[in-house]
Amino acid sequence: MSELLTRITLRPDQCGGRPCIRGMRIRVSDVLGMLAAGETTASILDHHPDLEPEDISACLAYAAREVDHAVILAA
């Protein structure tokens, strides 16, 4: 999974510092939004020829890592 995550780049001067794919201006959130809307991997790749199948897997891996944080509630 760590190799996939190298495809995700964070640059303060690009897309407001939001995570992007391989330095392009395609945000991880855009790909996740397309998947959530029911787009298939094939459809996303057809509409974004610069993307590779591993980029979509990297977006999913990044999202999985980001939501895996413990929540501690104050008593």
mmJSON file of the N, C-alpha and C atoms, coordinates in Angstrom:
{"data_MODEL":{"atom_site":{
"group_PDB":["ATOM","ATOM","ATOM","ATOM","ATOM","ATOM","ATOM","ATOM","ATOM","ATOM","ATOM","ATOM","ATOM","ATOM","ATOM","ATOM","ATOM","ATOM","ATOM","ATOM","ATOM","ATOM","ATOM","ATOM","ATOM","ATOM","ATOM","ATOM","ATOM","ATOM","ATOM","ATOM","ATOM","ATOM","ATOM","ATOM","ATOM","ATOM","ATOM","ATOM","ATOM","ATOM","ATOM","ATOM","ATOM","ATOM","ATOM","ATOM","ATOM","ATOM","ATOM","ATOM","ATOM","ATOM","ATOM","ATOM","ATOM","ATOM","ATOM","ATOM","ATOM","ATOM","ATOM","ATOM","ATOM","ATOM","ATOM","ATOM","ATOM","ATOM","ATOM","ATOM","ATOM","ATOM","ATOM","ATOM","ATOM","ATOM","ATOM","ATOM","ATOM","ATOM","ATOM","ATOM","ATOM","ATOM","ATOM","ATOM","ATOM","ATOM","ATOM","ATOM","ATOM","ATOM","ATOM","ATOM","ATOM","ATOM","ATOM","ATOM","ATOM","ATOM","ATOM","ATOM","ATOM","ATOM","ATOM","ATOM","ATOM","ATOM","ATOM","ATOM","ATOM","ATOM","ATOM","ATOM","ATOM","ATOM","ATOM","ATOM","ATOM","ATOM","ATOM","ATOM","ATOM","ATOM","ATOM","ATOM","ATOM","ATOM","ATOM","ATOM","ATOM","ATOM","ATOM","ATOM","ATOM","ATOM","ATOM","ATOM","ATOM","ATOM","ATOM","ATOM","ATOM","ATOM","ATOM","ATOM","ATOM","ATOM","ATOM","ATOM","ATOM","ATOM","ATOM","ATOM","ATOM","ATOM","ATOM","ATOM","ATOM","ATOM","ATOM","ATOM","ATOM","ATOM","ATOM","ATOM","ATOM","ATOM","ATOM","ATOM","ATOM","ATOM","ATOM","ATOM","ATOM","ATOM","ATOM","ATOM","ATOM","ATOM","ATOM","ATOM","ATOM","ATOM","ATOM","ATOM","ATOM","ATOM","ATOM","ATOM","ATOM","ATOM","ATOM","ATOM","ATOM","ATOM","ATOM","ATOM","ATOM","ATOM","ATOM","ATOM","ATOM","ATOM","ATOM","ATOM","ATOM","ATOM","ATOM","ATOM","ATOM","ATOM","ATOM","ATOM","ATOM","ATOM","ATOM","ATOM","ATOM","ATOM","ATOM","ATOM","ATOM"],
"id":[1,2,3,4,5,6,7,8,9,10,11,12,13,14,15,16,17,18,19,20,21,22,23,24,25,26,27,28,29,30,31,32,33,34,35,36,37,38,39,40,41,42,43,44,45,46,47,48,49,50,51,52,53,54,55,56,57,58,59,60,61,62,63,64,65,66,67,68,69,70,71,72,73,74,75,76,77,78,79,80,81,82,83,84,85,86,87,88,89,90,91,92,93,94,95,96,97,98,99,100,101,102,103,104,105,106,107,108,109,110,111,112,113,114,115,116,117,118,119,120,121,122,123,124,125,126,127,128,129,130,131,132,133,134,135,136,137,138,139,140,141,142,143,144,145,146,147,148,149,150,151,152,153,154,155,156,157,158,159,160,161,162,163,164,165,166,167,168,169,170,171,172,173,174,175,176,177,178,179,180,181,182,183,184,185,186,187,188,189,190,191,192,193,194,195,196,197,198,199,200,201,202,203,204,205,206,207,208,209,210,211,212,213,214,215,216,217,218,219,220,221,222,223,224,225],
"type_symbol":["N","C","C","N","C","C","N","C","C","N","C","C","N","C","C","N","C","C","N","C","C","N","C","C","N","C","C","N","C","C","N","C","C","N","C","C","N","C","C","N","C","C","N","C","C","N","C","C","N","C","C","N","C","C","N","C","C","N","C","C","N","C","C","N","C","C","N","C","C","N","C","C","N","C","C","N","C","C","N","C","C","N","C","C","N","C","C","N","C","C","N","C","C","N","C","C","N","C","C","N","C","C","N","C","C","N","C","C","N","C","C","N","C","C","N","C","C","N","C","C","N","C","C","N","C","C","N","C","C","N","C","C","N","C","C","N","C","C","N","C","C","N","C","C","N","C","C","N","C","C","N","C","C","N","C","C","N","C","C","N","C","C","N","C","C","N","C","C","N","C","C","N","C","C","N","C","C","N","C","C","N","C","C","N","C","C","N","C","C","N","C","C","N","C","C","N","C","C","N","C","C","N","C","C","N","C","C","N","C","C","N","C","C","N","C","C","N","C","C","N","C","C","N","C","C"],
"label_atom_id":["N","CA","C","N","CA","C","N","CA","C","N","CA","C","N","CA","C","N","CA","C","N","CA","C","N","CA","C","N","CA","C","N","CA","C","N","CA","C","N","CA","C","N","CA","C","N","CA","C","N","CA","C","N","CA","C","N","CA","C","N","CA","C","N","CA","C","N","CA","C","N","CA","C","N","CA","C","N","CA","C","N","CA","C","N","CA","C","N","CA","C","N","CA","C","N","CA","C","N","CA","C","N","CA","C","N","CA","C","N","CA","C","N","CA","C","N","CA","C","N","CA","C","N","CA","C","N","CA","C","N","CA","C","N","CA","C","N","CA","C","N","CA","C","N","CA","C","N","CA","C","N","CA","C","N","CA","C","N","CA","C","N","CA","C","N","CA","C","N","CA","C","N","CA","C","N","CA","C","N","CA","C","N","CA","C","N","CA","C","N","CA","C","N","CA","C","N","CA","C","N","CA","C","N","CA","C","N","CA","C","N","CA","C","N","CA","C","N","CA","C","N","CA","C","N","CA","C","N","CA","C","N","CA","C","N","CA","C","N","CA","C","N","CA","C","N","CA","C","N","CA","C","N","CA","C","N","CA","C","N","CA","C"],
"label_alt_id":[null,null,null,null,null,null,null,null,null,null,null,null,null,null,null,null,null,null,null,null,null,null,null,null,null,null,null,null,null,null,null,null,null,null,null,null,null,null,null,null,null,null,null,null,null,null,null,null,null,null,null,null,null,null,null,null,null,null,null,null,null,null,null,null,null,null,null,null,null,null,null,null,null,null,null,null,null,null,null,null,null,null,null,null,null,null,null,null,null,null,null,null,null,null,null,null,null,null,null,null,null,null,null,null,null,null,null,null,null,null,null,null,null,null,null,null,null,null,null,null,null,null,null,null,null,null,null,null,null,null,null,null,null,null,null,null,null,null,null,null,null,null,null,null,null,null,null,null,null,null,null,null,null,null,null,null,null,null,null,null,null,null,null,null,null,null,null,null,null,null,null,null,null,null,null,null,null,null,null,null,null,null,null,null,null,null,null,null,null,null,null,null,null,null,null,null,null,null,null,null,null,null,null,null,null,null,null,null,null,null,null,null,null,null,null,null,null,null,null,null,null,null,null,null,null],
"label_comp_id":["MET","MET","MET","SER","SER","SER","GLU","GLU","GLU","LEU","LEU","LEU","LEU","LEU","LEU","THR","THR","THR","ARG","ARG","ARG","ILE","ILE","ILE","THR","THR","THR","LEU","LEU","LEU","ARG","ARG","ARG","PRO","PRO","PRO","ASP","ASP","ASP","GLN","GLN","GLN","CYS","CYS","CYS","GLY","GLY","GLY","GLY","GLY","GLY","ARG","ARG","ARG","PRO","PRO","PRO","CYS","CYS","CYS","ILE","ILE","ILE","ARG","ARG","ARG","GLY","GLY","GLY","MET","MET","MET","ARG","ARG","ARG","ILE","ILE","ILE","ARG","ARG","ARG","VAL","VAL","VAL","SER","SER","SER","ASP","ASP","ASP","VAL","VAL","VAL","LEU","LEU","LEU","GLY","GLY","GLY","MET","MET","MET","LEU","LEU","LEU","ALA","ALA","ALA","ALA","ALA","ALA","GLY","GLY","GLY","GLU","GLU","GLU","THR","THR","THR","THR","THR","THR","ALA","ALA","ALA","SER","SER","SER","ILE","ILE","ILE","LEU","LEU","LEU","ASP","ASP","ASP","HIS","HIS","HIS","HIS","HIS","HIS","PRO","PRO","PRO","ASP","ASP","ASP","LEU","LEU","LEU","GLU","GLU","GLU","PRO","PRO","PRO","GLU","GLU","GLU","ASP","ASP","ASP","ILE","ILE","ILE","SER","SER","SER","ALA","ALA","ALA","CYS","CYS","CYS","LEU","LEU","LEU","ALA","ALA","ALA","TYR","TYR","TYR","ALA","ALA","ALA","ALA","ALA","ALA","ARG","ARG","ARG","GLU","GLU","GLU","VAL","VAL","VAL","ASP","ASP","ASP","HIS","HIS","HIS","ALA","ALA","ALA","VAL","VAL","VAL","ILE","ILE","ILE","LEU","LEU","LEU","ALA","ALA","ALA","ALA","ALA","ALA"],
"label_asym_id":["A","A","A","A","A","A","A","A","A","A","A","A","A","A","A","A","A","A","A","A","A","A","A","A","A","A","A","A","A","A","A","A","A","A","A","A","A","A","A","A","A","A","A","A","A","A","A","A","A","A","A","A","A","A","A","A","A","A","A","A","A","A","A","A","A","A","A","A","A","A","A","A","A","A","A","A","A","A","A","A","A","A","A","A","A","A","A","A","A","A","A","A","A","A","A","A","A","A","A","A","A","A","A","A","A","A","A","A","A","A","A","A","A","A","A","A","A","A","A","A","A","A","A","A","A","A","A","A","A","A","A","A","A","A","A","A","A","A","A","A","A","A","A","A","A","A","A","A","A","A","A","A","A","A","A","A","A","A","A","A","A","A","A","A","A","A","A","A","A","A","A","A","A","A","A","A","A","A","A","A","A","A","A","A","A","A","A","A","A","A","A","A","A","A","A","A","A","A","A","A","A","A","A","A","A","A","A","A","A","A","A","A","A","A","A","A","A","A","A","A","A","A","A","A","A"],
"label_entity_id":["1","1","1","1","1","1","1","1","1","1","1","1","1","1","1","1","1","1","1","1","1","1","1","1","1","1","1","1","1","1","1","1","1","1","1","1","1","1","1","1","1","1","1","1","1","1","1","1","1","1","1","1","1","1","1","1","1","1","1","1","1","1","1","1","1","1","1","1","1","1","1","1","1","1","1","1","1","1","1","1","1","1","1","1","1","1","1","1","1","1","1","1","1","1","1","1","1","1","1","1","1","1","1","1","1","1","1","1","1","1","1","1","1","1","1","1","1","1","1","1","1","1","1","1","1","1","1","1","1","1","1","1","1","1","1","1","1","1","1","1","1","1","1","1","1","1","1","1","1","1","1","1","1","1","1","1","1","1","1","1","1","1","1","1","1","1","1","1","1","1","1","1","1","1","1","1","1","1","1","1","1","1","1","1","1","1","1","1","1","1","1","1","1","1","1","1","1","1","1","1","1","1","1","1","1","1","1","1","1","1","1","1","1","1","1","1","1","1","1","1","1","1","1","1","1"],
"label_seq_id":[1,1,1,2,2,2,3,3,3,4,4,4,5,5,5,6,6,6,7,7,7,8,8,8,9,9,9,10,10,10,11,11,11,12,12,12,13,13,13,14,14,14,15,15,15,16,16,16,17,17,17,18,18,18,19,19,19,20,20,20,21,21,21,22,22,22,23,23,23,24,24,24,25,25,25,26,26,26,27,27,27,28,28,28,29,29,29,30,30,30,31,31,31,32,32,32,33,33,33,34,34,34,35,35,35,36,36,36,37,37,37,38,38,38,39,39,39,40,40,40,41,41,41,42,42,42,43,43,43,44,44,44,45,45,45,46,46,46,47,47,47,48,48,48,49,49,49,50,50,50,51,51,51,52,52,52,53,53,53,54,54,54,55,55,55,56,56,56,57,57,57,58,58,58,59,59,59,60,60,60,61,61,61,62,62,62,63,63,63,64,64,64,65,65,65,66,66,66,67,67,67,68,68,68,69,69,69,70,70,70,71,71,71,72,72,72,73,73,73,74,74,74,75,75,75],
"pdbx_PDB_ins_code":[null,null,null,null,null,null,null,null,null,null,null,null,null,null,null,null,null,null,null,null,null,null,null,null,null,null,null,null,null,null,null,null,null,null,null,null,null,null,null,null,null,null,null,null,null,null,null,null,null,null,null,null,null,null,null,null,null,null,null,null,null,null,null,null,null,null,null,null,null,null,null,null,null,null,null,null,null,null,null,null,null,null,null,null,null,null,null,null,null,null,null,null,null,null,null,null,null,null,null,null,null,null,null,null,null,null,null,null,null,null,null,null,null,null,null,null,null,null,null,null,null,null,null,null,null,null,null,null,null,null,null,null,null,null,null,null,null,null,null,null,null,null,null,null,null,null,null,null,null,null,null,null,null,null,null,null,null,null,null,null,null,null,null,null,null,null,null,null,null,null,null,null,null,null,null,null,null,null,null,null,null,null,null,null,null,null,null,null,null,null,null,null,null,null,null,null,null,null,null,null,null,null,null,null,null,null,null,null,null,null,null,null,null,null,null,null,null,null,null,null,null,null,null,null,null],
"Cartn_x":[0.817,0.0,0.86,2.012,2.846,3.339,3.542,3.957,2.837,1.606,0.472,0.404,0.657,0.53,1.564,2.639,3.62,3.03,1.926,1.249,0.466,0.25,-0.505,0.48,0.272,1.18,0.426,1.145,0.608,1.554,1.048,1.86,1.05,1.598,0.863,0.441,1.207,0.916,0.03,-0.472,-1.293,-2.623,-3.704,-5.065,-5.302,-4.772,-4.976,-4.378,-3.361,-2.706,-3.45,-4.509,-5.276,-4.497,-4.691,-3.977,-4.384,-3.376,-3.569,-2.875,-3.07,-2.481,-1.255,-0.132,1.147,1.452,1.176,1.514,0.596,-0.397,-1.357,-2.41,-3.222,-4.287,-5.582,-5.432,-6.579,-6.553,-7.549,-7.564,-8.096,-7.57,-8.046,-9.548,-10.0,-11.423,-12.283,-11.756,-12.502,-12.709,-11.654,-11.751,-12.689,-12.562,-13.446,-14.894,-15.118,-16.467,-17.059,-16.24,-16.72,-17.091,-16.246,-16.542,-17.816,-17.97,-19.162,-20.426,-20.286,-21.432,-21.78,-20.992,-21.297,-20.469,-19.517,-18.641,-17.784,-17.534,-16.655,-15.211,-14.299,-12.889,-12.641,-13.23,-13.046,-13.547,-14.684,-15.242,-14.344,-13.845,-12.946,-11.686,-11.137,-9.925,-10.189,-11.375,-11.73,-11.806,-12.362,-12.53,-11.264,-10.348,-9.091,-7.927,-7.518,-6.506,-5.133,-4.874,-3.595,-3.561,-4.726,-4.783,-4.482,-3.969,-3.694,-4.522,-4.828,-5.625,-5.056,-3.734,-3.103,-3.391,-3.643,-3.976,-5.304,-6.246,-7.548,-7.397,-6.605,-6.331,-5.631,-4.742,-4.028,-4.993,-5.981,-6.983,-7.755,-8.138,-8.864,-7.988,-6.725,-5.804,-5.589,-5.465,-5.285,-6.503,-7.685,-8.914,-9.015,-8.687,-8.74,-7.785,-6.604,-5.627,-6.096,-6.677,-7.1,-8.268,-9.138,-10.288,-9.995,-8.821,-8.473,-7.783,-8.495,-7.98,-8.936,-8.378,-9.209,-9.821,-11.038,-11.73,-11.847,-11.312,-11.35,-12.338,-13.346,-14.371,-14.026,-14.214,-13.988,-15.146,-14.808,-15.861,-16.436],
"Cartn_y":[-1.195,0.0,1.259,1.222,2.426,2.826,1.854,2.188,2.93,2.503,3.203,4.646,4.836,6.171,7.151,6.661,7.584,8.299,7.818,8.463,9.702,9.831,10.964,12.051,13.246,14.354,15.468,16.128,17.269,18.442,19.47,20.662,21.88,22.692,23.869,24.817,24.857,25.783,25.176,23.985,23.325,22.89,23.29,22.911,23.192,24.308,24.691,23.731,22.986,22.041,20.722,20.544,19.292,18.18,16.939,15.823,15.633,15.48,15.286,14.005,13.662,12.456,12.81,12.273,12.403,13.812,14.794,16.17,16.829,16.103,16.681,17.443,18.175,18.922,18.111,16.828,15.947,15.57,16.066,15.869,14.488,13.97,12.701,12.793,13.912,14.066,14.014,14.482,14.413,12.956,12.174,10.762,10.029,10.288,9.641,10.046,11.297,11.765,11.072,10.876,10.174,8.734,8.08,6.705,6.651,7.59,7.631,7.882,8.598,8.889,7.717,6.653,5.466,5.283,6.201,6.043,4.787,4.113,2.951,3.391,2.533,2.823,3.04,2.194,2.323,3.667,4.105,5.39,6.55,6.504,7.558,7.598,6.444,6.383,6.87,6.591,7.086,8.603,9.204,10.658,11.4,10.684,11.29,10.427,10.581,9.695,9.757,10.791,10.868,9.962,9.513,8.638,7.193,6.467,5.039,4.302,3.027,2.276,2.341,2.353,2.417,3.74,4.79,6.083,6.001,5.302,5.159,4.313,3.254,2.437,3.269,4.156,5.017,5.955,6.476,7.35,6.601,5.374,4.568,4.233,3.913,3.615,4.85,6.006,7.258,7.538,7.368,7.603,6.634,5.379,4.383,4.758,5.215,5.607,6.836,7.79,9.033,8.859,7.918,7.741,6.775,6.194,5.231,5.906,6.83,7.521,7.289,6.999,6.817,8.141,8.075,9.262,9.103,10.075,10.038,11.087,10.649,11.562,11.995,13.252,13.764,13.323,12.951,12.503,13.657],
"Cartn_z":[0.0,0.0,0.0,0.649,0.709,-0.677,-1.572,-2.935,-3.671,-3.452,-4.052,-3.561,-2.279,-1.694,-2.221,-2.829,-3.428,-4.634,-5.162,-6.291,-5.855,-4.563,-4.032,-3.62,-4.155,-3.849,-3.131,-2.249,-1.499,-1.707,-2.378,-2.63,-2.199,-1.311,-0.836,-1.952,-3.043,-4.135,-5.229,-5.002,-6.019,-5.419,-6.029,-5.605,-4.123,-3.66,-2.266,-1.253,-1.664,-0.769,-0.631,-1.403,-1.328,-2.03,-1.588,-2.206,-3.666,-4.516,-5.954,-6.387,-7.642,-8.196,-9.016,-8.619,-9.33,-9.797,-8.971,-9.288,-10.305,-10.774,-11.718,-10.918,-11.601,-10.935,-10.884,-10.692,-10.488,-9.013,-8.281,-6.835,-6.458,-5.374,-4.831,-4.571,-4.027,-3.724,-4.986,-6.119,-7.376,-7.799,-7.722,-8.101,-7.149,-5.854,-4.89,-5.121,-5.458,-5.749,-6.963,-7.987,-9.176,-8.849,-8.05,-7.646,-6.813,-5.907,-5.053,-5.872,-6.975,-7.839,-8.76,-8.681,-9.472,-10.728,-10.95,-12.117,-11.942,-13.027,-12.98,-13.184,-12.81,-13.045,-14.533,-15.37,-16.818,-17.326,-16.823,-17.25,-16.835,-15.621,-15.138,-15.995,-16.295,-17.111,-18.536,-19.063,-20.404,-20.438,-19.384,-19.344,-18.914,-18.3,-17.821,-18.306,-19.56,-20.141,-19.467,-18.676,-17.967,-16.74,-16.296,-15.127,-15.506,-14.526,-14.658,-13.614,-13.844,-12.87,-11.446,-11.34,-10.018,-9.31,-10.078,-9.48,-8.731,-9.297,-8.638,-7.389,-7.48,-6.291,-5.219,-5.652,-4.703,-3.988,-4.703,-4.087,-3.008,-3.307,-2.322,-1.117,-1.368,-0.275,0.595,-0.034,0.709,1.585,1.018,1.782,2.956,2.724,3.802,4.928,4.572,5.594,6.372,5.667,6.302,7.267,7.018,7.917,9.061,9.077,10.119,11.298,11.918,13.095,14.255,15.384,16.571,16.989,17.474,17.979,19.496,20.201,21.663,22.13,22.835,23.323,24.753,25.01,26.368,27.25,28.463,29.386,30.164],
"occupancy":[1.0,1.0,1.0,1.0,1.0,1.0,1.0,1.0,1.0,1.0,1.0,1.0,1.0,1.0,1.0,1.0,1.0,1.0,1.0,1.0,1.0,1.0,1.0,1.0,1.0,1.0,1.0,1.0,1.0,1.0,1.0,1.0,1.0,1.0,1.0,1.0,1.0,1.0,1.0,1.0,1.0,1.0,1.0,1.0,1.0,1.0,1.0,1.0,1.0,1.0,1.0,1.0,1.0,1.0,1.0,1.0,1.0,1.0,1.0,1.0,1.0,1.0,1.0,1.0,1.0,1.0,1.0,1.0,1.0,1.0,1.0,1.0,1.0,1.0,1.0,1.0,1.0,1.0,1.0,1.0,1.0,1.0,1.0,1.0,1.0,1.0,1.0,1.0,1.0,1.0,1.0,1.0,1.0,1.0,1.0,1.0,1.0,1.0,1.0,1.0,1.0,1.0,1.0,1.0,1.0,1.0,1.0,1.0,1.0,1.0,1.0,1.0,1.0,1.0,1.0,1.0,1.0,1.0,1.0,1.0,1.0,1.0,1.0,1.0,1.0,1.0,1.0,1.0,1.0,1.0,1.0,1.0,1.0,1.0,1.0,1.0,1.0,1.0,1.0,1.0,1.0,1.0,1.0,1.0,1.0,1.0,1.0,1.0,1.0,1.0,1.0,1.0,1.0,1.0,1.0,1.0,1.0,1.0,1.0,1.0,1.0,1.0,1.0,1.0,1.0,1.0,1.0,1.0,1.0,1.0,1.0,1.0,1.0,1.0,1.0,1.0,1.0,1.0,1.0,1.0,1.0,1.0,1.0,1.0,1.0,1.0,1.0,1.0,1.0,1.0,1.0,1.0,1.0,1.0,1.0,1.0,1.0,1.0,1.0,1.0,1.0,1.0,1.0,1.0,1.0,1.0,1.0,1.0,1.0,1.0,1.0,1.0,1.0,1.0,1.0,1.0,1.0,1.0,1.0,1.0,1.0,1.0,1.0,1.0,1.0],
"B_iso_or_equiv":[0.0,0.0,0.0,0.0,0.0,0.0,0.0,0.0,0.0,0.0,0.0,0.0,0.0,0.0,0.0,0.0,0.0,0.0,0.0,0.0,0.0,0.0,0.0,0.0,0.0,0.0,0.0,0.0,0.0,0.0,0.0,0.0,0.0,0.0,0.0,0.0,0.0,0.0,0.0,0.0,0.0,0.0,0.0,0.0,0.0,0.0,0.0,0.0,0.0,0.0,0.0,0.0,0.0,0.0,0.0,0.0,0.0,0.0,0.0,0.0,0.0,0.0,0.0,0.0,0.0,0.0,0.0,0.0,0.0,0.0,0.0,0.0,0.0,0.0,0.0,0.0,0.0,0.0,0.0,0.0,0.0,0.0,0.0,0.0,0.0,0.0,0.0,0.0,0.0,0.0,0.0,0.0,0.0,0.0,0.0,0.0,0.0,0.0,0.0,0.0,0.0,0.0,0.0,0.0,0.0,0.0,0.0,0.0,0.0,0.0,0.0,0.0,0.0,0.0,0.0,0.0,0.0,0.0,0.0,0.0,0.0,0.0,0.0,0.0,0.0,0.0,0.0,0.0,0.0,0.0,0.0,0.0,0.0,0.0,0.0,0.0,0.0,0.0,0.0,0.0,0.0,0.0,0.0,0.0,0.0,0.0,0.0,0.0,0.0,0.0,0.0,0.0,0.0,0.0,0.0,0.0,0.0,0.0,0.0,0.0,0.0,0.0,0.0,0.0,0.0,0.0,0.0,0.0,0.0,0.0,0.0,0.0,0.0,0.0,0.0,0.0,0.0,0.0,0.0,0.0,0.0,0.0,0.0,0.0,0.0,0.0,0.0,0.0,0.0,0.0,0.0,0.0,0.0,0.0,0.0,0.0,0.0,0.0,0.0,0.0,0.0,0.0,0.0,0.0,0.0,0.0,0.0,0.0,0.0,0.0,0.0,0.0,0.0,0.0,0.0,0.0,0.0,0.0,0.0,0.0,0.0,0.0,0.0,0.0,0.0],
"pdbx_formal_charge":[null,null,null,null,null,null,null,null,null,null,null,null,null,null,null,null,null,null,null,null,null,null,null,null,null,null,null,null,null,null,null,null,null,null,null,null,null,null,null,null,null,null,null,null,null,null,null,null,null,null,null,null,null,null,null,null,null,null,null,null,null,null,null,null,null,null,null,null,null,null,null,null,null,null,null,null,null,null,null,null,null,null,null,null,null,null,null,null,null,null,null,null,null,null,null,null,null,null,null,null,null,null,null,null,null,null,null,null,null,null,null,null,null,null,null,null,null,null,null,null,null,null,null,null,null,null,null,null,null,null,null,null,null,null,null,null,null,null,null,null,null,null,null,null,null,null,null,null,null,null,null,null,null,null,null,null,null,null,null,null,null,null,null,null,null,null,null,null,null,null,null,null,null,null,null,null,null,null,null,null,null,null,null,null,null,null,null,null,null,null,null,null,null,null,null,null,null,null,null,null,null,null,null,null,null,null,null,null,null,null,null,null,null,null,null,null,null,null,null,null,null,null,null,null,null],
"auth_seq_id":[1,1,1,2,2,2,3,3,3,4,4,4,5,5,5,6,6,6,7,7,7,8,8,8,9,9,9,10,10,10,11,11,11,12,12,12,13,13,13,14,14,14,15,15,15,16,16,16,17,17,17,18,18,18,19,19,19,20,20,20,21,21,21,22,22,22,23,23,23,24,24,24,25,25,25,26,26,26,27,27,27,28,28,28,29,29,29,30,30,30,31,31,31,32,32,32,33,33,33,34,34,34,35,35,35,36,36,36,37,37,37,38,38,38,39,39,39,40,40,40,41,41,41,42,42,42,43,43,43,44,44,44,45,45,45,46,46,46,47,47,47,48,48,48,49,49,49,50,50,50,51,51,51,52,52,52,53,53,53,54,54,54,55,55,55,56,56,56,57,57,57,58,58,58,59,59,59,60,60,60,61,61,61,62,62,62,63,63,63,64,64,64,65,65,65,66,66,66,67,67,67,68,68,68,69,69,69,70,70,70,71,71,71,72,72,72,73,73,73,74,74,74,75,75,75],
"auth_comp_id":["MET","MET","MET","SER","SER","SER","GLU","GLU","GLU","LEU","LEU","LEU","LEU","LEU","LEU","THR","THR","THR","ARG","ARG","ARG","ILE","ILE","ILE","THR","THR","THR","LEU","LEU","LEU","ARG","ARG","ARG","PRO","PRO","PRO","ASP","ASP","ASP","GLN","GLN","GLN","CYS","CYS","CYS","GLY","GLY","GLY","GLY","GLY","GLY","ARG","ARG","ARG","PRO","PRO","PRO","CYS","CYS","CYS","ILE","ILE","ILE","ARG","ARG","ARG","GLY","GLY","GLY","MET","MET","MET","ARG","ARG","ARG","ILE","ILE","ILE","ARG","ARG","ARG","VAL","VAL","VAL","SER","SER","SER","ASP","ASP","ASP","VAL","VAL","VAL","LEU","LEU","LEU","GLY","GLY","GLY","MET","MET","MET","LEU","LEU","LEU","ALA","ALA","ALA","ALA","ALA","ALA","GLY","GLY","GLY","GLU","GLU","GLU","THR","THR","THR","THR","THR","THR","ALA","ALA","ALA","SER","SER","SER","ILE","ILE","ILE","LEU","LEU","LEU","ASP","ASP","ASP","HIS","HIS","HIS","HIS","HIS","HIS","PRO","PRO","PRO","ASP","ASP","ASP","LEU","LEU","LEU","GLU","GLU","GLU","PRO","PRO","PRO","GLU","GLU","GLU","ASP","ASP","ASP","ILE","ILE","ILE","SER","SER","SER","ALA","ALA","ALA","CYS","CYS","CYS","LEU","LEU","LEU","ALA","ALA","ALA","TYR","TYR","TYR","ALA","ALA","ALA","ALA","ALA","ALA","ARG","ARG","ARG","GLU","GLU","GLU","VAL","VAL","VAL","ASP","ASP","ASP","HIS","HIS","HIS","ALA","ALA","ALA","VAL","VAL","VAL","ILE","ILE","ILE","LEU","LEU","LEU","ALA","ALA","ALA","ALA","ALA","ALA"],
"auth_asym_id":["A","A","A","A","A","A","A","A","A","A","A","A","A","A","A","A","A","A","A","A","A","A","A","A","A","A","A","A","A","A","A","A","A","A","A","A","A","A","A","A","A","A","A","A","A","A","A","A","A","A","A","A","A","A","A","A","A","A","A","A","A","A","A","A","A","A","A","A","A","A","A","A","A","A","A","A","A","A","A","A","A","A","A","A","A","A","A","A","A","A","A","A","A","A","A","A","A","A","A","A","A","A","A","A","A","A","A","A","A","A","A","A","A","A","A","A","A","A","A","A","A","A","A","A","A","A","A","A","A","A","A","A","A","A","A","A","A","A","A","A","A","A","A","A","A","A","A","A","A","A","A","A","A","A","A","A","A","A","A","A","A","A","A","A","A","A","A","A","A","A","A","A","A","A","A","A","A","A","A","A","A","A","A","A","A","A","A","A","A","A","A","A","A","A","A","A","A","A","A","A","A","A","A","A","A","A","A","A","A","A","A","A","A","A","A","A","A","A","A","A","A","A","A","A","A"],
"auth_atom_id":["N","CA","C","N","CA","C","N","CA","C","N","CA","C","N","CA","C","N","CA","C","N","CA","C","N","CA","C","N","CA","C","N","CA","C","N","CA","C","N","CA","C","N","CA","C","N","CA","C","N","CA","C","N","CA","C","N","CA","C","N","CA","C","N","CA","C","N","CA","C","N","CA","C","N","CA","C","N","CA","C","N","CA","C","N","CA","C","N","CA","C","N","CA","C","N","CA","C","N","CA","C","N","CA","C","N","CA","C","N","CA","C","N","CA","C","N","CA","C","N","CA","C","N","CA","C","N","CA","C","N","CA","C","N","CA","C","N","CA","C","N","CA","C","N","CA","C","N","CA","C","N","CA","C","N","CA","C","N","CA","C","N","CA","C","N","CA","C","N","CA","C","N","CA","C","N","CA","C","N","CA","C","N","CA","C","N","CA","C","N","CA","C","N","CA","C","N","CA","C","N","CA","C","N","CA","C","N","CA","C","N","CA","C","N","CA","C","N","CA","C","N","CA","C","N","CA","C","N","CA","C","N","CA","C","N","CA","C","N","CA","C","N","CA","C","N","CA","C","N","CA","C","N","CA","C","N","CA","C","N","CA","C"],
"pdbx_PDB_model_num":[1,1,1,1,1,1,1,1,1,1,1,1,1,1,1,1,1,1,1,1,1,1,1,1,1,1,1,1,1,1,1,1,1,1,1,1,1,1,1,1,1,1,1,1,1,1,1,1,1,1,1,1,1,1,1,1,1,1,1,1,1,1,1,1,1,1,1,1,1,1,1,1,1,1,1,1,1,1,1,1,1,1,1,1,1,1,1,1,1,1,1,1,1,1,1,1,1,1,1,1,1,1,1,1,1,1,1,1,1,1,1,1,1,1,1,1,1,1,1,1,1,1,1,1,1,1,1,1,1,1,1,1,1,1,1,1,1,1,1,1,1,1,1,1,1,1,1,1,1,1,1,1,1,1,1,1,1,1,1,1,1,1,1,1,1,1,1,1,1,1,1,1,1,1,1,1,1,1,1,1,1,1,1,1,1,1,1,1,1,1,1,1,1,1,1,1,1,1,1,1,1,1,1,1,1,1,1,1,1,1,1,1,1,1,1,1,1,1,1,1,1,1,1,1,1]
}}}
